[in-house]
Amino acid sequence: MKIEDLSNEEIINFSKNEIGVSQLSSDELLKLTFKNIDQISKLQKTLEENQINQRKIKNLLSSLQTVSDQLSEALDAPVAAQIVASNLQNAVQCALSCIFIHSSSLQSLSLNAVAGPDAGSFPNGFRIKSTKGIIGRAVRIGKSWLSEIASDPHALDEIFGSDKYQSVLLTPLYQNGFLEGIILLADPRPEIFSDAEMLFVETAGNFLTNSWERQRTKTSLTDLILLSSSLSTKFDFTDLLKSIAEISNIVLKSQFSVVIFENDGKFFVESSGAAPNLFRSIFRNLNSFFQSMRYNFEVLRFRDVRKDQRTQFFNLDRYELKSLLLSPMFFENETKGLILAFGRKRSVSFTDNDSFLAGLLASQASAAIQNCLHNIDNQTKIQSAQVLEQLTLNLSMSNNISEATGYFIQHTCNYAKAQAGGMRLIIKENQNISQIINSYSEQTLEHPNDLIDLSIQKRMPVTNYLSNNRLQICYPILIYRRLEGAIWFQIELNHENQPYINNELQLIIEQASLTLERTISRIDSEKDLKDKLNANIQLQDNIDHLLIAIISQLDKRNQEAPGHTQRVTDIAIKIGSKINLSEEELRVLRLSSLLHDIGKLGIKEEILQKSGSLSEQEWAGLKTHPELGKNLIKDISYLSNVSEIIYSHHERWDGSGYPLGLSGIEIPKLARIFAIADVYDALASDKPYRPRYSPSEARQFINEQSGTLFDPELVDAFNTLFYDPSIE
């Protein structure tokens, strides 16, 4: 057997006697010994290199863990970039570790972080082109590029201005398909970067771009919290929807946003950003598109709206708008609105984080819209009540039928924002009424008789679309016994004022029609009109008189002097007027004064009418009447501001009152005013247990207790009242 015929394994296993020594000559044995030594030496070298590589990989993995830990605490993008640059340089031990940030508008890379012995070689604001040289090559291929400069010694001259560096590693940083930046490692030594270093740099780069994305998401979340808080202050519905669209562009980094909301068959649409063709295509297909999304209850992401059947009709103004994030807005488990965000900036599509933010935005927007609608509903009811009140007053004061119908048409046209309107009535006494109000100067209008007849026949509002983007709406007027006819309006249409049956307007018409019928009856019979007119004008006075009568009976039950509550109310109102309370505050003060002892309805009569001293138990029961009064009226919306005054009317300036022992300005101002008026009238009135004080004695007591039981400033205002003889 020849030594050349032995394999490496046979040589290494020679000691295991798999090949006998007796089979070899002395020369062959000598050759075998030298070959064995050489192979063992090579094997040992290989093992040492493997150990070095394993240590290197272990160190790189340890560095990656360090990068991950530090990035989790990084506060902003530059800090995160510097963390990665420093850790890369420390792990690879290269002369230079740089991180550049990409600007798509400038097609350039600006230095964001640098580490290594040569870190000081860059001037402030250093910037390079992202499309040229080896950097442009790395960007175009979209992956790491490892180069030895020996073949092209001037490859990095555009960056460093010299051929100092022999080894370079370039790793582009991509996120969601867009170039975020680039990592550049360089060293004067040749061949110092291996595949292991390249994988290490790529992984660290992924950590960095993910960190940037997390920071952007945190920033967007902060923006969302700050911006959405402002939505609750929006009371104009159009302004609110516009703000939601603007916030969508800011938080979701979208280029164009549309907000759609449907309420009672009417669509409201607002947008932010520039995409007129896209907006028009949405508006033209509004109803069908919204219906297709009505039963969607989650945020949807479209990478390309052109490829989805539901969104193929979108007419995109530019290619970058092809991605879409659609967020439904819920009200009582029903989709009532949509937020559409088109074209993610610096990304080919929206991300999971964007979907999360979109869901939060939709939730905040839903709450704001619901609050705004509630306010609008209240304002609409107030406005309609005011219109009805004014219309009722005008109708009631009309001297003839033509004047009355003119008021009717004018008020309702103004409320409906109509450019023209008219009324056609038949009074059962065979008297016909026909009147038109027209603000159009270019045409003469006639009654839409077919529409009027249809509305009367169906006994419901009907609509008719005209040319020139105009609409006619007709409401029937059907009053049993006397009136039959209709009132109609002609309205200009636009995307902010879409046609719909206005329920509040219908209610005004129905209610005002009753007044109109009464007005016509009054013209026929002065006596009937007078009764009806008094019933309308004095309705509030009647309520007040009824309230006063009830309180008068309560005074008798409470063993109060006759007229006590009315006198206290008058004095309190005079004090309030002296300190310039608003009309609303005076209204609340008046009602509070009238109802201050309403809680005594819950106190036993034997306690209220007891002539002797009360026991501790009876006194404790009597002291519950403020709370009983508060609870009695707290759920009455008309008296919502009154309950706290009733609850506090026995509190005293020094804290000696009840039920809470409030002191100073902790006591509501109106309750402090009432306390002075109440004590003054009580002192000036006869009691079973003492005679009345004279007015001067009662005033003296009030002044003596100024700063103790009573607010000193209000006592001063009280004193000025006695220039008025009616107080005495």
VOMAR-151771 format. One record per atom (N, C-alpha, C): x, y, z. Coordinates in steps of 0.2 Angstrom, whole numbers, plus 2048, in hexadecimal, padded with zeros to 3 digits. Example, Ala and Ser with C-alpha at 12.3 -4.5 7.8 and 13.67 -1.06 7.14 Angstrom:
<atoms>
8427E482783E7EA8278427F08278407F58238447FB824840800827
</atoms>
This chain:
<atoms>
8047FA80080080080080480680080380B7FC8078117FB80381780080781B8028058218068008258038018267FC7FD82A7F87F68287F77F58217F97EF81E7F87EA81F7FE7EE8218047EA82280A7E682980A7E082880C7DC82E80D7DD8328137DB8388147DC83C81A7D98398207D383681F7D08338257D482D8277D78298227DB8238247E28258277E482B8257EA82E8287E982F82F7E38338307E18368377E083083C7DD82A8397DB82583D7E081F83D7E682183B7EC81C83A7ED8198417EC81D8467EE81B84D7E981584F7E381584C7DE81084E7DF80984B7E68088477E88028447E37FF83F7E080483C7DC8028367E08008307E78038307EC80182B7F27FF82F7F47F982E7FA7F68328007F98308057FA83580C7FD8338107F882F80E7F28308127ED82C8117ED82580C7F182380B7F181C80F7F68188127FB81C81680181A81D80081A82180281582880281682A80881A83180881C83380E82083281581D83481581683381B81382C81E81282781981182081A81181E81C81882181981D81F81B82482182282582782482382982B82482583082182382E81A81F83381781883481A81682E81D80F82E82080F83282681583282A81583683081583D82E81984082981984782781284982480F84582080884681E8038478238048428287FF84382E80084983280684B83380885183680585783380685782C80385D8287FB85D8287F88578287F18578287EE85982E7F28578347F085983A7F086083B7F68638397F786A8397F186E8367F086C8307EA86F82C7E486F8307E28698327DC8688367DC86C83C7E286D8407E28718457E18798437E387B83E7E288183B7DB88383A7D887E8367D187E8357CD87F83B7CE87B8407CB87B8467CB88284A7D288484A7D388B84D7CF8908497CF8908427CB89583E7C38948407C188E8417BA88D8427B88908497BD88F84E7BC8928557BC8998547C089C8507C08A484F7BA8A684C7B78A28477B18A48447AB8A48497AB89E84D7A689D8527A68A38577AC8A58597AD8AB85E7AA8B185B7AC8B28547AA8B88517A28B885079F8B284E7988B284E7958B38557988B085A7958B18607958B986279B8BC86179C8C38627978C785E7968C58587918C985478A8C88567888C28587818C185B7808C58627868C58667868C986C7858D086A7888D38657878DA8637808DB86177D8D685D7778D785B7728D88617738D486676E8D486C76F8DB86F7758DD86F7768E48727738E986E7738E98677708EE8637688ED8647668E786475E8E786675C8EA86C7608E887275E8EB87875F8F38787648F58757658FD87576090087175E8FD86B75990086775290186A7518FC86F74A8FC87274990287774F90587874F90B87D75091187975291187375491786F74E91C86E74F92286F74A92787074892A86974D92A86474C92D85E75092A85874F92C85275292884C75A92A84C75C93084E76493184E76792D85376492C85976792885E76792185C76291E85976291785776791685276891B84D76D91A84877491A84B77591E85077C91E85377D91885777891585A77990F85E77B90A85977890985377A90484F78190584C78290B84A78990D84778E90B84C78E90D85279390B85779390485878E90085978E8F985A7918F58547908F784E7938F484879A8F584879C8FB8497A48FD8497A78F984F7A48F88557A78F585A7A78ED8597A28EA8567A28E38547A78E184F7A78E58497AB8E48437B28E68447B38EB8487BA8EE8497BC8F18427B88F583F7BA8F88397BC90083A7BF9038367C190A8377BB90F8367B590D8337B09128327A990E8317A491083579E90E83579991483479591482F79191A82D78A91782C78591C82E77E91A82C77B92182977992082377692681F76F92581E76B92B81F76492B81E76292D81775D92A81475C92C80D75693180C75793680875293B8067509397FF7499377FE7479357F874693B7F37449417F67439477F274A9497EF74F9497F375694B7F175A9467EE75893F7EE75B93A7EB76293A7EE76393B7F576A93B7F87699387FF76F93780177093480877493980C77193A81277593E81777793A81D77D93C81F78093982577C93A82B77A93482E77693583477A93283A77F92E83A78292B83F78992883D78E92984179592683F79992484579D91F8447A191D84A7A791A8477AD91984B7B39168497B991C8497BF9198497C591E8497C49238447C192283E7C19278397BB92B8397B792B83E7B092E83E7B193683D7B793983F7B794083E7B99428377B993E8327BB94082C7B59438277AF94382A7A99468277A894D8297A69518257A495882779D95882979A95D82C79395D82E78F95E82878995A82978495B82378795781D78B95281E78E94E81878894A81578894B80E78394880A78694580378393F80178593C7FB77F93A7F77809397F077B9377EC7799307ED77392E7ED7719277EE7709237E77729267E27719237DB7789227D777D9247DA7849237D778991E7DA78D91C7D67939187D97919127DC79590F7E17949097E478D9097E978C90F7EB7869107EF78090F7EB7809137E577A9127E077990B7DE77F9077DD77F9007DC77C8FC7E177D8FD7E777B8F97ED7738FB7EE7719017ED76A9037ED7669007E87698FF7E27658FC7DC7648F57DD7698F17DF7688EA7E07648E87E67648ED7EB75F8ED7F17628E87F67688E67F676B8E27FB7728E47FD7758E180277C8E28047818E17FE7868E67FE78B8E57F97928E67FC7968E07FB79C8DF7FE7A28E07F97A68E57FA7AB8E67F47B28E77F77B78E57F37BE8E67F47C08EB7F07C38F07F27C58F67EE7CB8F57EA7CE8F07EB7D58EF7E77D38EF7DF7CD8ED7DD7CC8ED7D67CA8F37D47C78F87D87C58FF7D67C79037DC7CD9057DC7D09097E27CC9107E37C99127DE7C69197DE7BE9197DF7BC9127E17B49117E27B19167E77B59177EC7B291B7F27B59227F27B89247ED7BA92B7ED7B59307EE7AF92F7EB7A99337EB7A79347F27A892F7F77A69307FE7AC9338027B29308017B79318067BC9368037BC9377FC7C193B7F97C89387F87C99327FA7CF92E7F97CE9277F87D49237F77D391C7F77D69187FD7D591B8027D89198097D591280B7CE9118097CB90B80C7CB9058067CD8FF8097CE8FA8047C88F58057C48F580A7BE8F180B7B88F580C7B28F38097AC8F780B7A68F280A7A28F480F79B8F080F7968F580F7918F480B78B8F980A7858F480B7818F780F77A8F38107758F88107708F880B76B8FC80A7658FB80F76290081275D8FF8177569008147528FB81374C8FC8107468FA8157418FE81573B8FD8197358FE8157318F881572A8F981172C8FB80A7318F88077338F98007369007FE73790480373A90B80274190B80674690E80274C90F80574C91480B74E91281074F91681675691981775B91581576291881676791281476D91381677290E81477790E81A77A90881B77F90782078690681C78B90981E79190981A79790781F79B90281E7A09008227A690081E7AC9038207B290481C7B89038207BE90081D7C48FF8217CA8FF81C7CF90181E7D590181A7D88FA8187D68F581D7D98EF81C7D58EB8177D88E78137D48E380E7D18DD8117CB8DB80E7C88D480F7C78D48177C48D981A7C28D88217BB8D68227B78D781D7B08D681E7AE8CF81B7AA8CB81E7A88C581C7A18C481B79E8BF8197978BE8197948BE8207988BC8257958BC82C7948C482E7998C882C7988CF82E7928D282A7928D082378C8D381F7858D18227858CB82477E8C982777D8CC82E7828CD8317828D183877F8D88367828DC8317818E38307798E382D7778DE8297708DE82676B8DD82C76D8D98317688D88367688DE83B76E8E183C76E8E784076A8ED83C76B8ED8367678F283275F8F083275D8EA8327568E98337548EB83A7588EA83F7568EC8467558F484675A8F78427598FF84275390183E7528FE83874C9018357458FF8397458F983C73F8F884173F8FD8467458FF84974590484E74290A84C74490C84674191384373A91284273890C84073090C83E72D90C84572F90984A72C90985172C91085373191485273191B85572C91F85172C91E84A72792184672092084871F91984A71891784D71791B85371C91B85871B91E85E71992685D71D92985871B93085771493185471292C85070C92C84D70692B85270892785770392685C70292C86170892F86270893586670493B86270593B85C7029408576FA93F8586F99388576F29368576EE93885E6F29378646EF93986A6EE94086B6F39448696F394C8696ED94E8646ED94C85E6E994F8596E294D85A6E194685C6DA94485D6D69478636DB94A8686D894D86E6D495486B6D79568666D495D8636CD95B8606CB95585E6C595485B6BF95585F6C09548666BA95586A6B895C86B6BC9618686BA9688686B796A8626B796685D6B49688576AC9678576A996C8566A196C85669E96D84F6A296F84A6A09708436A296984069C96683D69D95F83B6A295E8356A19638306A696382A6AD96482D6AE9698316B596A8346B89648376B396083B6B595A83E6B89558396B49548346B694F82F6BC95182C6BD95782A6C395A8276C995882C6C895A8326CE9598376D09518376CB94D8376CC9468376D09448316CF94682B6D29458256D99478266DA94D8296E19508296E594C82E6E294A8346E69468396E793F8366E393C8316E593682E6EB93782A6EC93C8266F293D8226F893E8276F794182C6FD9428316FF93C8346FA9388376FC93283B6FD92C8376FA92B8326FB92582D70092682870292D82770792E82270592D81B6FE92F81A6FB92E8146FB9348106FB9338096FB9398056F493C8046EF9388056E893B8036E39378086DF93A80B6DA9378106D393A80E6CE93580F6C793780E6C39348146BF9388176BA93681C6B393681A6B093181A6A99308186A592E81E69F93281F69B93082469393182268F92C82468892B82268492C82867F93182767A93282C67493382A66F92F82B66893082966793082166B92C81E66B92C81766F93181367293681767693B81467E93A81568293B81068993981068C94081169194081669694581769D9438156A09478116A794580E6AB94B80F6B194A8126B794F8126BD94B8106C294F80E6C994C80C6CE95180E6D494E80E6DA95280F6E094F80B6E39548076E89528026E59547FB6EA9537F66E89547EF6E794E7EB6E194D7E96DF9477E56D89487E26D794D7DE6D094F7DC6CD9497D86D19467D46CE9407D06CB93B7D46D09397D96CE9347DE6C89367E26C893C7E46C293E7E86BB93E7E46BC9407DE6B59407DA6B39397D86B89347D76B692D7D66B392A7DC6B592C7E26B292A7E86AB92C7E96AA9337E86A49367E969F9347E46A19327DE69C9307D96999297DB69D9257DE69B91E7E069A91D7E86999237EB6999237F269491E7F568E91E7F36899197F668B9127F568C9107EF68E9097EE6949077F269990B7F269F9097F569E9097FD69A90E7FF69990D80769590780869090580468C8FF8066918F98056968F980169A8F380069E8F280769F8F880A6A48F88106A08F88176998F88166958F981C6968F48216978EE81F6978E882469F8E68256A38EA8236AA8E98256AC8EC82C6AF8E88316B08EB8376B78EB8396BB8EB8356C38EB8366C68EF8316CC8F18336D08F582F6D38F18296D28F48236D48F081D6DA8F381A6DF8EF8176E48F28136E48EF80C6E58F48086E58F38016EC8F57FE6F08F07FC6F68F17F96F68F57F26F08F37EE6EF8F77E86E88F77E76E48FC7E76DD8FD7E76DB8FB7E06DF8FB7DB6DD8FA7D46DC8F27D36DF8EE7D76DE8E77D76D88E47DB6D58E87DF6CF8E67E36C98E87E06C48E37DF6BE8E57DC6BA8EA7DF6BA8EB7E66B78F07E96B98F77E86BF8F87E66C38FE7E66C59007DF6C38FC7DA6C68FD7D36C49037D06BE9067D26BB90C7CF6BF9127D16C49127D66C89177D86CC91A7D26CB9207D16CF9237CC6D59277CF6DB9247CF6E19267D36E492C7CF6E69317D26E99377CF6F09357CE6F39317D26FA92F7D16FB9287D47019257D270291E7D370391D7DB7069227DE7079217E57019207EA6FB9217E76F59217EB6F291A7EB6F59157E86F290F7E76F190B7ED6F590C7F26F49087F96EE90C7FD6EB9088006E590B8046E490880B6E390C8106E19098176DA90C8186D69078196CF90881A6CD9078216CA90C8256C890B82C6C190C82D6BD90782F6B69098306B590C8376B09118376AE91483E6A79118406A790F8466A190B84869C91084D69690F84C69191285168C90D85268C90B85968790585B6878FF85668D8FD85568F8F785268D8F784A68D8FD84868B8FE84169090383E69390183869890583469490B83169691183469391783269791C82E69E91A82E6A391E82B6A991B8296AD91E8256B391B8226B89208226BF91E8246C49228236C991F81E6CA9228186CE91F8136D59238126DA91F8136E19228136E491F80D6E69238086E99218026F19238026F591E7FF6FC9207FE70092180470391C80670891C80C70E92080A71092580D71692880C71C92480D72192480972792080A72691980B72191680871F90F80871B90D80371B9078007179057FB7109037FD70F90280470990080770990280E7039018117029028187048FC81C7068FD8237098F88277048F682C7068F18307028EE8367018F483B7078F883C7068FD84170290383E7019048386FD9098356F69068366F49008356EE8FD8366EC8FE83E6F08FD8426EF8FE8496ED90684B6F190A8486F09118496E99138466E89118406E291283C6DC9108406DC90A8446D79088486D690D84E6DB90F8516DB9148566D791B8546DA91D84E6D792384B6D092284A6CE91D8476C691C8466C291C84C6C59198516C29198586C192085B6C692485B6C692A85D6C192F8596C292E8526BE93284E6B693084F6B592A8506AE9288516AB92B8576AF92B85D6AD92E8636AC9368626B093985E6B094085D6AA9428596A893E8536A393F84F69C93E85369C93985769693885B69593D86069A94086369994686769794C86369A94D85D69895385969195285768F94C85568894B85368394C85968594A85E68194C86468095386568695786568595E86668196186068295F85A67F96185467796085567695A85766F95885966B95D85E66F95E86366D96386866C96A86567196C86167197385E66B97385966A96E85666596E85165E96E85465D96B85965796B85D65697286065B97586365B97C86565998085F65D98085A65B98485465498385265297D85164B97C84E64697E85364897E85A64398085F64398885E64998B85D64999285C64599485664699185164299284A63B99184B63998C84F63298B85062F99085463399285A63099785E62F99E85A6349A08566349A685362E9A584D62E9A084A62899F84562299F84862199B84E61B99B8516199A285461E9A685661C9AD85861A9B185261D9B184D61C9B58476159B38446149AC84460D9AA8416079AC8466099AC84C6049AE8516029B58516079B984F6069C184E6049C38476039BE8436029C083C5FA9C383C5F99C88375F39CB8375EF9C88315F29C582C5EE9C28275F29BB8255EE9B78215F19B181F5F79B181A5F79B68165FD9B78116039B98156039BD81B6089BE81F60B9B88236069B48256079AE82960B9A98246099A881E60C9A381A6139A58186139AC81761A9AF81561F9AD81B61D9AF8216229AD8266239A582661E9A182561F99A82562499882062499A81A62899981562F99B8166309A28186369A581963A9A181F6379A082463B99D82A63D99682863999282563B98B82364098B81D63F99081964499081364B99281664B99681B65299881E65599282265098F82565398982965598382465298281F65497D81A65997F81565C98681666198881165E98880A65898980965598980265698F7FF65798F7F86579957F46509977F264B9937F26449947F063F9907F46399927F563498E7F862D9907F762898C7F862298F7F761D98A7FB61798C7FC6119897FF60B9897FB6089837FB6019837F85FC9807FD5F79847FF5F39818045EB9828025E797D8045E097E8045DD97D80B5D998380C5D69838135CF9808125CD97D8165C79798155C097D8145C19848165BC9888145BC98B80D5BF9878095C09888025C498E8005C99908055CD9958045D49938025D79957FC5DD9927F95E39977FB5E99947FC5EF9997FD5F49967F95F799B7F65FD9997F160299F7F260999D7F460E9A27F561599F7F36199A37F06209A17EE6259A67F062A9A47F36309A87F56369A57F06399AA7EC63E9A87E76449AC7E864A9AA7E96509AD7E96549AD7E26519A97DE6549A87D76529AE7D36579B27D06569B77CC6559B57C56579AF7C36589AE7BC6519AA7BA64D9A87BE6479A57BC6419A67C063B9A57BD6359A57C163399E7C363199D7C962F9977CC6289967CC6269907CB61F98E7CC61E9887D16189877D46189827D961997B7D561D9777D861D9707D561796C7D761296D7D460B96A7D660B9637D660E95F7D160F9587D16129567D86189597DA61B9577E06179587E661395E7E660F9607EC60995A7EC6069597E76019547E760394D7E960994B7E760C9457E960E9457F161094A7F361294B7FA60B94A7FE60694E7FC60094D8005FD9468005FD9437FA5FA93D7F95FE9377FD6059387FD60993380160993580960793B80A60793E81160F93D81461393F81061A93F81261F94380D62594580F62994980B62B94580562C9497FF62E9467F963394B7F66389487F263D94C7EE63D94B7E76409507E46409507DC6469547DA64B9507D76519537D46509577CE65395D7CE6529617C86599617C46599657BF6609667BB66396B7BF66996D7BD66D9727C066F9717C866F96A7C96719687D066C96B7D566696B7D466196D7D965C9687DB6599697E16549647E364E9677E66489647E56429677E86409627ED63E9647F363C9607F96359637FB63095E7FC6299607FD62795D80362496180862295E80E61A95F80F61695A81060F95B81160D95F81760896381660596781C5FD96481C5FC9608215F595D8225F395E8295EF96382A5EC9648305E49628305E395D8345DC95A8345D79608355D29618325CC9658325CD96B82D5D496F82D5D497582A5D99758245DF9738245E497481F5E696E81C5E796E8155EA9698115EE96C80C5F596A80B5F996D80660096B80760596F80560C96D80661097380561697280861C97880762297480462597880062A9757FC63097A7FC6369777FB63C97B7FB6419787F564497D7F264997C7ED65097D7EF6559787EF65B9787F26619777ED66697B7EE66C9797EA6709747ED67296F7E96769697EB67D96A7EA6819677EF6889667EE68A9607F369195E7F36939587F669295A7FE69296080069296180768A96280968696380567F96480667A95F80267B95980467795480067095480266B9517FD6649517FF66294C80465E94E80965B94980E65594D81165194881364B94B81764D94D81E64C95481F64E95782564995682A64A95182F64594F83464395583864895983A64795F83E64296483B64496583464096A83063996782F63896182F63195E82E62E95F83563195E83A62E95F84162C96784163096B83F62E97383F62897483B62897183562297283161C96F83461C96983761796683A61496A84061996D84461797184A61497784861897A84361698184160F98183D60E97B83A60897B83660297B83B6039788415FE9798465FD98084860298484960198B84A5FE98F84560098D83E5FD9908395F598F8395F498983A5EC98783A5E998B8405EC98C8455EA99084B5E99988495EF99A8455EF9A18435E99A283E5E899D8395E299E8355DB99E8395DB99A83E5D599A8425D49A18465DA9A48485DA9AA84B5D79B08475D99AF8405D79B483C5CF9B483B5CD9AE83B5C69AD83A5C29AE8415C69AD8465C29AE84D5C79B18525C79B88535CC9BB8575CC9B885E5C69B68615C79B38675CB9AD8685CA9A98635CD9A28635D59A48625D69A885E5DE9AA85D5E19AD8635DD9B18675E09B486D5E19AF8725DD9AA8735DE9A48775E49A08755E499F86F5EA99B86D5F199F86D5F09A586C5F69A986C5F99AA8735F49AB8785F69AB87F5F99A48815F699F87F5F999888060099787E60299A87860999A87660D99E87960B9A587A6109AA87C6119A988460C9A788760C9A788F60E9A089161099B88D61199588F61699489461C99889462199889961E99B89F61A9A189E6189A48A461399F8A860F99B8A560B9968A860E9918AC61498F8A961898A8AC61B98D8B261D9938B26209978B861B9978BD61599A8BB60F99A8C060D9948C360D98F8BF60C9888C26119868C76189888C561D9868CA61C98A8D061B9908D061A9958D66149928DA60F9908D760998E8DB60B9878DE60F9838DB61197D8DF61597E8E461A9838E361F9858E961B9888EE61698C8ED6129908F260F98A8F760C9858F46099808F860F97C8FC61597C8F961A9798FC61C97D90261C98490161E98890761998790D61298690B60D98591060F97F91461197A91061297391361897491861D97891662497991962397E91F61D98092061C98592662098C92462198D91E62499391C61F99991B62299F91C61D9A591C61B9A69156159A89146129A890D6169AC9086179AA90361B9AD8FE6239AD8FF6259A990462C9A99056309A78FF62F9A28FC63399F8F66339A58F162D9A88EF62D9AD8EA6329B38EC6319B58F26359BB8F563D9B98F463F9B38F76469B18F66489B18EF6449AE8EB6469AE8E46479B58E16429BA8E36439C18E064A9C48E364B9C38E96519C68EC6579C38E96579BC8E865D9B98E565E9BC8DE6599BC8DA65A9BF8D365C9C68D365A9CA8D865D9D18D96649D18DA6669CD8DF66E9CC8E06719CA8DA66F9C58D76729C28D16739C78CC66E9CC8CB66E9D18C66739D68C86749D88CE6799DC8D06809DA8CF6819D48CF6889D18CD6899CF8C66849D18C26849D08BB6849C88B96809C48BC6809BD8BA67D9BD8B367F9B88AF67C9B78A86759B58A96719B58A366A9B48A36699AC8A566E9A88A366D9A18A466E9A08AC6739A48AF6749A38B666E9A68BA66B9AB8B76659AE8BB65F9A98BA65F9A58B465A9A08B465B99B8B96619988B96629938BE6619958C566399B8C766299E8CD65B99E8CF6579A18CA6509A18CB64C99B8CD64E9968C864B98F8C964E98C8D065498D8D165798A8D865398D8DE6529948DD64F9978E36489948E46449948DE63D9918DF63D98A8E16429868DF64197F8E164697D8E76499828EA64E9808EF64C97B8F564597B8F76439778FC63F9718F963F9708F363B96A8F063D9648F36439638F664595D8F964195C8FF63D96190263996090863395C90763295A90062C9568FF62E94F90163494D90263694790563794790D63594C91063594D91762E94C91A62E94992062794892362494E92561D94F92461A95592661B95792D61B95293261B95393962295693B62795593762D95893862D95F93662A96093062A96792D62596C93162096993361B96D93761C96D93E62196A94162296A94862497194B62097395062197A95362797A95862897495B62E97496063497395C63997196164097095E64096995B64496895664596195364A95D95764995695764D95295A65395195665994E95865F94D95465D94994E65994494F65794094965394394464E94894764A94B94264E95193F65295494265795993F65B95693A65E95093B66294C93665D94A93065794993165394792B65194D92765095392B64F95992765595B92365B95A92566195C92266295891B65E95391A65F94F91465B95390E65795891065395B90A65795D90465D9609056619628FF66295D8FB6659578FE6669518F966094E8F665A94E8FA65494C8F76529508F16539578F265195B8ED65595A8E665C9598E86609588E265E9528DE65D94D8E265C9468DF6559478DB65194B8DE64A94B8DB64A94E8D464F9538D264F9568CC6559558C86599518CA6609518C665F94E8BF65A94A8BE6599478B865594B8B36539508B564E9558B165395A8AD6549598A765995C8A36589648A46529668A465096D8A46539708AB65496C8B065696E8B765D96B8B86619698B36679668B466C96A8B866C9718B76709758BB66E9788C26689768C36649788C96669748CF66796D8CE6679688D366D96A8D867396C8D567996D8DA6779738DE6749788DC67297E8E066D97C8E66689788E46649768E96689728EE66D96E8EC6719698F067596E8F56779748F367C9788F767997E8FA67297E8FA66F9858FD66F98690467198090867298190F67A98191167E98190C68598290E68798991068C98A91468D99191769599291669699991569D99B9136A29989186A199791E6A69959236A798D9236A398A91F6A398391F69E98092469A98492869698192D68F97E92A68E97F92468797D92168797592068297391C68196C91A67F96C91367F96691068195F91268895E91268C96190E69396090D69896491169696991469A96D91869F97191469D97390E6A19779096A297E90C6A898190A6A998890C6AC98C9066AB9939086AE9979036AB9968FC6B09978F76AE9968F06AD98F8EE6AE98A8F26AC9838F16A49838F06A09888F36999888F369798B8EC6939888E869198C8E268F9938E36909978DF68F99E8DF68799F8E068399C8DC67C99D8DC67999B8E367C9958E667A9938ED67C9988F268299C8F16849A18F667F9A78F567D9A98EF6789AE8EF6719AC8F266F9A68F16699A48F36699A48FB66E9A28FE66F9A190566D9A89086709AE90566F9B49086679B69086649B590265D9B69016599B290565A9AC9066569A790A6569A991165C9AB91465D9AC91B65A9B391D65B9B89186589BF9196509BE91964D9BA9156469BA9156439B691B6479B191D6459AD9226459B192964A9B592A64A9BA92F6459BF92F6439C192963E9C69296379C49296369BD92A6309BA92A62E9B79316289B79336269B49396279AC9396299AA93F62A9A39406269A094662599A94762199894D62599995362B9999526309999586339A095A6319A59556349AC9566309B19526309B795462D9BC9506329BE94A62F9C29456339C493F6389C994163E9C993E6439CF93F6409D593A6429DB93C6419E09386469E09326449E392C6499E39266509E59286509EA92D6579ED92E65B9E89336579E493765A9DF93C65C9D99386589D793365A9D292E6609D492A6619DA9286679DC92466D9DC92966C9DE92F6719DF9346749D89356709D39366729CC9376769C99316749CB92B6779C992567E9CC92467F9D29266859D592668A9D392C6879D193168B9CF93768E9C893568A9C493168D9BD92F6919BD9286929C39266969C492069D9C192169F9BD91D6A69BA91E6A59B49236A09B392669F9AD92A69A9A89276949AA92668F9A692368E9A791C6909AE91A68E9B09136949B39106949B29096999B590569A9BD90569F9C090869F9C790969E9CB9036A09C98FD69F9CD8F76979CD8F56949C78F668D9C78F56899CB8FA68B9CB9006889CF9056889D690368E9D990068E9DF8FE6899E18F86899DC8F36849DD8EE67D9DD8F167B9D98F66759D88FA6739DF8FD6789E29006779E99036759EE8FE6779EE8F86759F38F366E9F28F166B9ED8F36649EC8F165F9F18F56629F38FB65D9F68FF65C9FE8FD65FA008F865DA068F4657A058F16559FE8F064F9FD8EC6499FC8F2644A008F263F9FF8F863B9F98F763B9F68F16379F08F163A9EA8F56409EA8F76439E58FB6419E690263F9EC90563D9EC90B6369E990C
</atoms>
